Amino acid sequence: PYTTLFRSEDSHSFIRFSLHDLTYKIVYSTNEIKDIAHIVAYKKTIIILSRSGDIYFFNTLTHCLDDVYKSNEYRNVGRLVVTDYVLIELPSLGRDIYFIERNLKKCRVYSSYPKDFEYIGDEGWSKYKGIIECFDKYILTPRSSNYIMFIDKKTGEISWEKPEMPEKFEMIAYYIGYDGIVHENSLKLPDLVEYVVK
């Protein structure tokens, strides 16, 4: 039967819900896992990332934690990418990308950014919004960086591509067409007036 794994609102329990007979069961409950940032299913394991950078490996067959990686500092991470060779923690409000070997023995901070790479926008924003799976790569959509990140699913190798930003009037047309509302922080008033009278 098809099942889905949920975490409870207090983030202390994992609940397996059966779509077959609409029943649920608490499969794991703990106070050990705090401040969950991201959950990833990988083979028969649910991998749980906390904001501090700790990683928990929950076995879906035994309903137990198989392993735990404890970071030695608070990292403020928000996304986890799992590849065949490394686990990659991406920043939420932090700034660094961490590579952790699959055997959990070594961790290193990523440093091979493009020369003009920068985080832009509000400091309160998570750095990456979503993850798209595409053939042999993961594509990470930036929320506050000026590059799109590509991660090789096997090796964890990162490559970057700078998106072509839309012109000013394309952005105005997008905002107007999206919901008919142009928010004050989205555009400058003189640009909007120029678009309207054009």
Solvent accessible surface area in square Angstrom, and as a share of the most:
residue,aa,sasa,rsa
1,P,131,0.82
2,Y,181,0.69
3,T,58,0.34
4,T,51,0.30
5,L,43,0.21
6,F,104,0.43
7,R,102,0.37
8,S,26,0.17
9,E,184,0.82
10,D,83,0.43
11,S,17,0.11
12,H,53,0.24
13,S,15,0.09
14,F,1,0.01
15,I,40,0.20
16,R,62,0.23
17,F,57,0.24
18,S,17,0.11
19,L,99,0.49
20,H,140,0.62
21,D,82,0.42
22,L,128,0.64
23,T,71,0.42
24,Y,153,0.58
25,K,121,0.51
26,I,101,0.51
27,V,14,0.08
28,Y,39,0.15
29,S,74,0.48
30,T,24,0.14
31,N,103,0.53
32,E,84,0.38
33,I,0,0.00
34,K,122,0.52
35,D,80,0.42
36,I,12,0.06
37,A,15,0.12
38,H,40,0.18
39,I,60,0.31
40,V,30,0.17
41,A,79,0.61
42,Y,40,0.15
43,K,174,0.74
44,K,123,0.52
45,T,32,0.18
46,I,18,0.09
47,I,1,0.00
48,I,0,0.00
49,L,0,0.00
50,S,3,0.02
51,R,78,0.28
52,S,26,0.17
53,G,0,0.00
54,D,19,0.10
55,I,0,0.00
56,Y,4,0.01
57,F,20,0.08
58,F,0,0.00
59,N,28,0.14
60,T,31,0.18
61,L,125,0.62
62,T,81,0.47
63,H,49,0.22
64,C,68,0.41
65,L,39,0.19
66,D,87,0.45
67,D,72,0.37
68,V,46,0.27
69,Y,23,0.09
70,K,118,0.50
71,S,19,0.12
72,N,140,0.72
73,E,93,0.42
74,Y,136,0.52
75,R,17,0.06
76,N,34,0.17
77,V,0,0.00
78,G,4,0.04
79,R,63,0.23
80,L,1,0.01
81,V,3,0.02
82,V,4,0.03
83,T,1,0.01
84,D,61,0.32
85,Y,141,0.53
86,V,19,0.11
87,L,0,0.00
88,I,0,0.00
89,E,0,0.00
90,L,0,0.00
91,P,0,0.00
92,S,8,0.05
93,L,81,0.40
94,G,16,0.15
95,R,123,0.45
96,D,62,0.32
97,I,0,0.00
98,Y,15,0.06
99,F,11,0.04
100,I,0,0.00
101,E,65,0.29
102,R,75,0.27
103,N,93,0.48
104,L,30,0.15
105,K,161,0.68
106,K,133,0.56
107,C,52,0.31
108,R,139,0.51
109,V,75,0.43
110,Y,18,0.07
111,S,94,0.61
112,S,80,0.51
113,Y,64,0.24
114,P,32,0.20
115,K,211,0.89
116,D,70,0.36
117,F,33,0.14
118,E,90,0.40
119,Y,30,0.11
120,I,86,0.44
121,G,54,0.52
122,D,81,0.42
123,E,117,0.53
124,G,51,0.49
125,W,97,0.34
126,S,30,0.19
127,K,5,0.02
128,Y,1,0.01
129,K,119,0.51
130,G,22,0.21
131,I,58,0.29
132,I,88,0.44
133,E,119,0.53
134,C,51,0.30
135,F,186,0.77
136,D,85,0.44
137,K,66,0.28
138,Y,34,0.13
139,I,35,0.18
140,L,0,0.00
141,T,44,0.26
142,P,37,0.23
143,R,102,0.37
144,S,3,0.02
145,S,9,0.06
146,N,23,0.12
147,Y,23,0.09
148,I,43,0.22
149,M,0,0.00
150,F,41,0.17
151,I,0,0.00
152,D,30,0.16
153,K,46,0.19
154,K,128,0.54
155,T,72,0.42
156,G,1,0.01
157,E,123,0.55
158,I,18,0.09
159,S,52,0.34
160,W,44,0.15
161,E,100,0.45
162,K,104,0.44
163,P,42,0.26
164,E,169,0.76
165,M,144,0.64
166,P,60,0.38
167,E,124,0.56
168,K,91,0.38
169,F,50,0.21
170,E,98,0.44
171,M,57,0.25
172,I,0,0.00
173,A,46,0.36
174,Y,123,0.47
175,Y,51,0.19
176,I,65,0.33
177,G,66,0.63
178,Y,155,0.59
179,D,71,0.37
180,G,55,0.53
181,I,97,0.49
182,V,40,0.23
183,H,98,0.44
184,E,164,0.74
185,N,154,0.79
186,S,37,0.24
187,L,33,0.16
188,K,148,0.63
189,L,125,0.62
190,P,98,0.62
191,D,30,0.15
192,L,39,0.20
193,V,76,0.44
194,E,82,0.37
195,Y,68,0.26
196,V,102,0.59
197,V,115,0.66
198,K,171,0.72
